[in-house]
């Protein structure tokens, strides 16, 4: 978390405020790729945990091989489609940015696409570590990557090589590939029984990954529309510099989300294991514990809200940041809503009963873009975007605790099995 916070002011200095807005906007677009696995990664996480809980190593190995093969196929298709789109889009107009030629922006977006597609496959190692309850490895790998990334940017600044988006994406992409490959190799060396073998591709398991994954895919694509279109709308309607203002405030309150996410990270796999073992007392106890920890996150969020000016001065120094009325409060409310809802998402996702959240996310995604555009137009500020996000996700914050209670009640009564097709 500290490295992520340190990264923002360094990147703003390295690029400048407007170019940083372009960097953030383009990454919010290319990261859409991670939703096009049709939920295979999430399906792998659930089913691999179940297979290992049953000590079914043959199925576990087949799941891993099948997931990697499917992800590679999708990656190739996405790269081809993405390249065609890049060649026909006028990025100067789309991003409201004319400081660089369209060809330069196309190259930047293309390199971003290539590295993101490669990471699309390599990032499966995260699901593998989560399935064996070693979420700390993911955070450790992330910290190593950010440390190396910051060091490279610092050296470039020292030699006067700042302001180049192409250089920045090359460093970011190559470091990501090297570190992800290393983490993957280390996993398979310690878990040799799960080694990938092309002969282990299993059509039945592929269908089962799709069966659960298709719902996760719809959830991911809806969440992407709700969250990742924010920067595009702001850049197009207000300008790239407003993206920087919005992103800085958003990233500050992401401290709450990331911090609580670290605490919650292992819960998904542990819930899956507890459901297989019918250890419902542990599930109740863990949910209660997470709610108590949420109170600490709530207090930290309130403190951050009242100290925002001091924190920004310490964090960004002389970099001018414009804070529209309501932007800080909106980001606080959304971060607290997201953290609270995640307590229940992790349990519900482990049960596979995700249709209710899927429906609510789809409804939110349908209304998000027109509502964001309308509110930005009315308020004439980026506050309209975060207000739209709050409105679109509020039903989930209300519904998820209720659904959790109903699922647990039915588990207790023995009326419900762990199937991915239930509401």
Secondary structure, DSSP 4 states (H G I P E B T S, - for coil): -HHHHHHHHHHHHHH-HHHHHHHHHHHHHHGGGGGTTTTHHHHHHHHHHHHHHTT-HHHHHHHHHHHHHHHHHHHHHHHHHHHHHHHH--HHHHHT--SS-HHHHHHHHHHHHHHHHHHHHHTHHHHHHHHTT-HHHHHHHHHHHHHHHHHHHHHHHHTT--S-HHHHHHHHHHHHHHHHHHHHHHHHHH-GGG---GGG--HHHHHHHHHHHHHHHHHHHHHHHHHHTHHHHHHHHT-HHHHHHHHHHHHHHHHHHHHHHHHHTTHHHHHHHHHHTT-HHHHHHHHHHHHHHHHHHHHHHHHHHHTHHHHHHHHHTT------TTHHHHHHHHHHHHHHHHHHHHHHHHHT--HHHHHHHHHHHHHHHHHHHHHHHHHSSTHHHHHHHHHHHHHHHHHHHHHHHHHHHHHHHT-----TT--
